[in-house]
Amino acid sequence: MPHIDEVKILRKRAKAFLKTSETAYQDGEYDLTVYLCEQAIQLHLKSILLEELGDYPRTHSLTYLFQLLQKIEELRNLYNIYKDNKQLVTFLEDAYIATRYLPREYSKE
């Protein structure tokens, strides 16, 4: 599959995860909301890396994906978003694992 097709698929999935997260939030499904938000960001970052570098790492670490973006001059602004929101990114990374494997619940707050 050509990279451009995979980029389009990843972006389509990222948008679908984001849209579904909004519905989950409105329905009070906060565990699902944080999981879906993490997935949306992860897939979108991977699509950017694929488009710019021709590949992306097989990882679930948002931090690592953002760090790779700082190597691309025209995408350093995305890395700055990460730097300004490290705590939120760490929360989402934790939520990716916790919502799948741990008896932890998330609230609207």
C-alpha positions in Angstrom: 0.0 0.0 0.0 1.5 3.4 -0.9 2.3 5.6 2.0 -0.3 8.2 1.0 -3.1 5.7 1.2 -1.9 4.6 4.7 -1.7 8.3 5.7 -5.3 8.8 4.6 -6.5 5.7 6.5 -4.7 6.7 9.7 -6.2 10.2 9.5 -9.6 8.9 8.8 -9.4 6.6 11.8 -8.0 9.4 14.0 -11.0 11.6 13.1 -13.4 8.7 13.8 -11.8 8.1 17.2 -12.1 11.9 18.0 -15.7 12.0 16.8 -16.6 8.9 18.8 -14.8 10.4 21.9 -17.1 13.4 21.7 -20.2 11.2 21.7 -18.8 9.1 24.6 -18.1 12.3 26.6 -21.7 13.5 26.0 -23.0 10.1 27.2 -20.9 10.3 30.4 -18.6 7.4 29.3 -15.4 9.1 30.6 -13.2 6.0 30.6 -14.0 5.5 26.9 -13.6 9.2 26.2 -10.0 9.3 27.4 -9.1 6.1 25.6 -10.5 7.3 22.3 -8.8 10.7 22.7 -5.5 9.0 23.2 -6.1 6.8 20.1 -7.0 9.8 18.0 -3.9 11.7 18.9 -1.7 8.6 18.5 -3.0 7.8 15.0 -2.8 11.4 13.8 0.8 11.7 15.0 1.7 8.5 13.3 0.1 9.7 10.1 2.2 12.9 10.2 5.4 10.9 10.8 4.5 8.5 8.0 3.9 11.4 5.6 7.0 13.3 6.6 9.5 10.4 7.3 8.1 7.5 5.3 7.5 5.4 8.4 6.5 5.6 12.1 7.5 3.6 15.1 5.3 0.8 16.3 4.8 2.3 19.8 1.9 3.6 21.9 4.0 6.4 23.5 2.6 9.8 22.7 5.7 11.3 24.3 8.0 9.4 21.9 5.9 10.3 18.9 5.9 14.0 19.8 9.7 13.9 20.4 10.2 12.6 16.9 8.3 15.6 15.5 10.9 18.0 16.9 13.4 16.5 14.3 11.2 17.9 11.5 11.8 21.7 11.3 8.4 22.6 10.0 6.7 20.5 12.7 8.5 21.8 15.7 5.3 23.8 16.6 3.6 20.4 17.3 6.4 19.5 19.6 5.9 22.8 21.4 2.3 21.8 22.0 3.6 18.7 23.7 6.0 20.7 25.8 3.2 23.0 26.9 0.9 20.1 27.7 3.3 17.4 29.1 1.0 16.6 32.0 -2.0 16.1 29.8 0.0 13.8 27.4 1.3 11.8 30.4 -2.3 11.5 31.6 -3.5 10.2 28.2 -0.6 7.7 28.0 -1.6 6.4 31.4 -5.2 6.2 30.4 -4.4 4.1 27.4 -3.1 1.4 29.7 -5.5 2.0 32.6 -8.7 1.9 30.6 -7.8 -1.4 29.1 -6.2 -3.3 32.0 -6.7 -1.6 35.4 -9.8 -1.2 37.5 -9.7 2.6 37.3 -12.5 4.9 36.5 -12.4 8.4 35.1 -14.8 11.2 35.8 -15.9 14.3 34.0 -13.3 16.4 35.9 
